[in-house]
Amino acid sequence: MGSVDIVIRSHAKDFAWLRHCLAGVRRWCTGFRDVVVVVPRRCEHRLARYGIEADRIVLCSDYADDYLGQQVTKTLADTFTDADFIAHLDSDCVVRRPLTPADLVDDAGRPRLLYTPGEHFRRGAPWQAATERFLGRPVTCDYMRRQPLVYPRWIYPDLREHAVRRHGVELAEYIMAQPPLGFSEFNAMGAYAHERHRDAFAWTVHPSSTYDETWTRVFWSWSGITPAVEHELRVLGRAAARTEDKDAFADP
């Protein structure tokens, strides 16, 4: 299969979420080579305050608009790790059950990706228009269907080359020139892979507009950690602790 790293691009404003995300990774994820946390340089001094620890912490550029900046960083993920496959996990996602690289990459070395056909979502969603503008063709499916999202390292430079060929600028420059919600990194990657490298991936239709939360509970960081969310995070933590206790007393 090759090496698989979990890469989490975060920011100081999401470090409270990141603590829960990393706790879920420690509880449930096995077989991955490294957990790599990538944060802007200006956030480095706040890592210790939140007790953020990972196998590797990498500093990336600071961006005036970090919503677009974090998308730039993800399209450069192959420059932060030399892993054969990169499993992207967002700070506001908490792994909730055992997860291994074999869940993300099949025996033939193909990343497992979900997609949802157009009839399951509203036409004209911002991500759809943004992806069509970037690729220069109609896009009929949504490719951000679950976390983590895993891609082979070779697709990142391939996607960056597409930006130069079609738009005449580096991908980072293209992304930062977009309006708010004007780019969707994983829809761009998914749609590009589906069109150009379909046989290199294992595709599964997800016939629903809702996220597949088989492996992770997907929160929305912009809503903040409300009392209800905090309660749910505690429940997830207790459930994991109970599982660990049962394993500790299981017969060998």
C-alpha positions as CSV (number, residue, x, y, z in Angstrom):
1,M,0.0,0.0,0.0
2,G,2.7,2.5,0.8
3,S,2.9,5.0,3.7
4,V,-0.2,7.0,4.7
5,D,0.1,10.2,6.8
6,I,-2.8,12.0,8.4
7,V,-2.5,15.7,7.6
8,I,-4.6,18.3,9.5
9,R,-4.4,21.9,8.4
10,S,-5.5,24.1,11.3
11,H,-5.5,27.7,12.6
12,A,-5.4,29.2,16.1
13,K,-9.1,29.9,16.0
14,D,-9.7,26.2,15.6
15,F,-7.3,24.9,18.2
16,A,-10.1,24.1,20.7
17,W,-11.5,21.8,18.0
18,L,-8.1,20.5,17.1
19,R,-7.6,19.1,20.6
20,H,-10.7,17.0,20.2
21,C,-9.7,16.0,16.7
22,L,-6.2,14.8,17.8
23,A,-7.7,13.0,20.8
24,G,-10.0,11.0,18.4
25,V,-7.0,10.2,16.2
26,R,-5.0,8.9,19.1
27,R,-7.9,6.8,20.3
28,W,-9.0,5.2,17.0
29,C,-6.4,5.5,14.3
30,T,-3.7,2.8,13.9
31,G,-1.3,1.9,11.1
32,F,-0.7,5.5,9.9
33,R,2.9,6.6,9.6
34,D,2.6,10.1,11.0
35,V,0.1,12.7,12.1
36,V,1.1,16.0,10.6
37,V,-0.4,19.3,11.8
38,V,0.1,22.3,9.6
39,V,-0.5,25.8,10.9
40,P,0.3,29.3,9.8
41,R,3.5,30.7,11.3
42,R,1.7,33.4,13.2
43,C,-0.2,30.7,15.1
44,E,2.9,28.8,16.4
45,H,3.0,30.6,19.7
46,R,-0.5,29.5,20.6
47,L,0.2,25.7,20.2
48,A,1.5,25.2,23.7
49,R,-1.4,27.1,25.3
50,Y,-3.8,24.5,23.8
51,G,-1.5,21.6,24.4
52,I,-1.3,20.7,20.7
53,E,1.0,17.8,20.0
54,A,1.5,15.7,16.9
55,D,4.2,13.5,15.3
56,R,5.2,16.6,13.3
57,I,4.0,20.2,13.4
58,V,4.8,22.1,10.2
59,L,4.5,25.9,9.7
60,C,3.1,27.2,6.5
61,S,2.7,30.7,5.1
62,D,0.4,33.3,6.7
63,Y,-2.6,34.4,4.6
64,A,-4.7,37.5,4.8
65,D,-7.8,35.3,4.1
66,D,-7.1,32.0,5.7
67,Y,-10.3,30.4,4.4
68,L,-8.7,30.5,1.0
69,G,-5.2,30.1,2.5
70,Q,-6.0,26.8,4.1
71,Q,-7.2,25.5,0.7
72,V,-3.9,26.6,-0.8
73,T,-2.1,24.7,2.0
74,K,-4.0,21.5,1.3
75,T,-3.2,21.6,-2.4
76,L,0.5,21.8,-1.3
77,A,0.2,18.9,1.1
78,D,2.8,16.8,-0.8
79,T,5.4,19.5,0.1
80,F,4.8,19.0,3.8
81,T,5.1,15.2,3.8
82,D,6.7,12.5,1.6
83,A,4.0,9.9,2.3
84,D,2.6,7.9,-0.6
85,F,-0.9,8.8,0.4
86,I,-2.2,11.8,2.3
87,A,-5.4,11.5,4.5
88,H,-6.8,15.0,5.1
89,L,-8.7,15.5,8.3
90,D,-10.3,18.8,9.3
91,S,-9.9,20.2,12.8
92,D,-13.6,20.1,13.5
93,C,-13.9,16.4,12.6
94,V,-13.6,13.7,15.4
95,V,-12.8,10.1,14.5
96,R,-15.4,8.0,16.3
97,R,-14.4,4.3,15.5
98,P,-11.3,2.3,14.6
99,L,-9.7,3.5,11.4
100,T,-6.7,2.1,9.5
101,P,-5.1,2.9,6.1
102,A,-6.8,-0.2,4.7
103,D,-10.2,1.6,5.2
104,L,-9.0,4.4,3.0
105,V,-6.9,2.6,0.3
106,D,-7.9,-0.7,-1.3
107,D,-5.6,-3.7,-1.9
108,A,-4.8,-2.4,-5.4
109,G,-3.4,0.8,-3.9
110,R,-6.5,2.9,-5.0
111,P,-7.8,5.5,-2.6
112,R,-11.4,5.0,-1.7
113,L,-13.5,8.1,-2.5
114,L,-17.2,8.8,-2.3
115,Y,-19.2,11.0,-4.6
116,T,-22.8,12.2,-4.8
117,P,-24.6,12.7,-8.1
118,G,-26.2,16.0,-8.9
119,E,-29.8,15.0,-8.3
120,H,-29.1,14.9,-4.6
121,F,-28.1,18.5,-4.1
122,R,-29.2,22.0,-5.2
123,R,-27.9,23.1,-8.6
124,G,-25.7,26.2,-8.5
125,A,-24.2,25.6,-5.0
126,P,-21.1,27.8,-4.6
127,W,-18.7,24.8,-4.6
128,Q,-20.1,23.6,-7.9
129,A,-19.8,26.9,-9.8
130,A,-16.3,27.4,-8.3
131,T,-15.2,23.9,-9.4
132,E,-16.6,24.3,-12.9
133,R,-14.8,27.6,-13.3
134,F,-11.5,26.1,-12.2
135,L,-11.8,22.9,-14.4
136,G,-13.4,24.6,-17.3
137,R,-16.2,22.0,-17.7
138,P,-19.5,21.1,-16.1
139,V,-19.3,19.4,-12.7
140,T,-22.2,17.2,-11.8
141,C,-21.0,15.5,-8.6
142,D,-20.0,16.5,-5.1
143,Y,-16.8,14.9,-3.9
144,M,-16.6,16.1,-0.3
145,R,-18.6,13.3,1.2
146,R,-16.7,12.1,4.2
147,Q,-13.6,12.6,6.4
148,P,-10.8,11.7,6.1
149,L,-10.3,12.4,2.3
150,V,-7.3,10.5,1.0
151,Y,-5.3,11.2,-2.2
152,P,-2.0,9.9,-3.6
153,R,0.9,12.3,-3.5
154,W,1.2,12.4,-7.3
155,I,-2.1,14.1,-7.9
156,Y,-1.1,17.3,-6.1
157,P,1.5,18.5,-8.7
158,D,-0.8,17.3,-11.5
159,L,-3.5,19.5,-10.2
160,R,-1.1,22.4,-9.9
161,E,0.0,21.9,-13.5
162,H,-3.7,22.1,-14.6
163,A,-3.9,25.6,-13.0
164,V,-0.9,26.8,-15.0
165,R,-2.1,25.2,-18.3
166,R,-5.7,26.5,-18.0
167,H,-5.4,29.7,-16.1
168,G,-1.8,30.7,-16.7
169,V,-0.9,31.2,-13.0
170,E,0.2,29.0,-10.2
171,L,-2.6,27.3,-8.3
172,A,-1.9,29.2,-5.1
173,E,-2.2,32.5,-6.9
174,Y,-5.4,31.3,-8.6
175,I,-7.0,30.4,-5.3
176,M,-6.0,33.6,-3.5
177,A,-7.5,35.6,-6.3
178,Q,-11.0,34.1,-5.8
179,P,-13.9,35.7,-4.0
180,P,-15.2,34.2,-0.7
181,L,-16.4,30.6,-1.3
182,G,-14.8,30.9,-4.8
183,F,-12.8,27.7,-4.6
184,S,-13.4,24.2,-3.2
185,E,-10.1,22.3,-2.9
186,F,-11.5,18.8,-2.5
187,N,-14.2,19.2,-5.1
188,A,-11.5,20.4,-7.5
189,M,-9.3,17.4,-6.6
190,G,-12.2,14.9,-6.7
191,A,-13.6,16.1,-10.0
192,Y,-10.2,16.3,-11.6
193,A,-9.4,12.7,-10.4
194,H,-12.8,11.4,-11.5
195,E,-12.2,12.9,-15.0
196,R,-8.5,12.4,-15.6
197,H,-7.5,9.4,-13.4
198,R,-10.7,7.5,-12.8
199,D,-9.1,4.0,-12.8
200,A,-6.5,5.1,-10.2
201,F,-9.3,5.4,-7.5
202,A,-12.0,3.2,-6.0
203,W,-15.2,5.1,-6.4
204,T,-18.4,4.6,-4.5
205,V,-21.7,6.5,-5.0
206,H,-23.0,8.1,-1.8
207,P,-26.7,8.7,-2.6
208,S,-27.4,11.4,0.0
209,S,-26.7,15.1,0.5
210,T,-25.6,14.5,4.0
211,Y,-22.1,13.6,5.0
212,D,-21.1,10.0,5.5
213,E,-20.1,9.9,9.2
214,T,-19.1,6.3,9.4
215,W,-15.6,7.1,10.7
216,T,-15.9,10.7,11.8
217,R,-18.4,13.0,13.4
218,V,-18.3,16.1,11.2
219,F,-18.9,19.3,13.1
220,W,-19.0,22.9,11.7
221,S,-16.3,25.0,13.3
222,W,-17.9,28.3,12.4
223,S,-20.8,27.5,14.7
224,G,-18.4,27.3,17.7
225,I,-18.3,24.8,20.5
226,T,-21.7,25.4,22.0
227,P,-22.9,23.7,25.2
228,A,-24.7,21.1,23.0
229,V,-21.6,20.5,21.0
230,E,-19.4,20.3,24.1
231,H,-21.8,17.7,25.5
232,E,-21.6,15.6,22.4
233,L,-17.8,15.8,22.4
234,R,-17.8,14.6,26.0
235,V,-20.1,11.7,25.0
236,L,-17.7,10.8,22.2
237,G,-14.8,10.8,24.6
238,R,-16.6,8.7,27.2
239,A,-17.6,6.1,24.5
240,A,-14.0,5.8,23.4
241,A,-12.8,5.5,27.0
242,R,-15.3,2.7,27.6
243,T,-14.1,0.9,24.6
244,E,-10.5,1.2,25.7
245,D,-11.5,-0.2,29.2
246,K,-13.2,-3.2,27.6
247,D,-10.2,-3.9,25.4
248,A,-7.9,-3.7,28.5
249,F,-9.9,-6.5,30.2
250,A,-10.5,-8.6,27.1
251,D,-9.1,-12.1,27.0
252,P,-5.8,-12.3,25.1
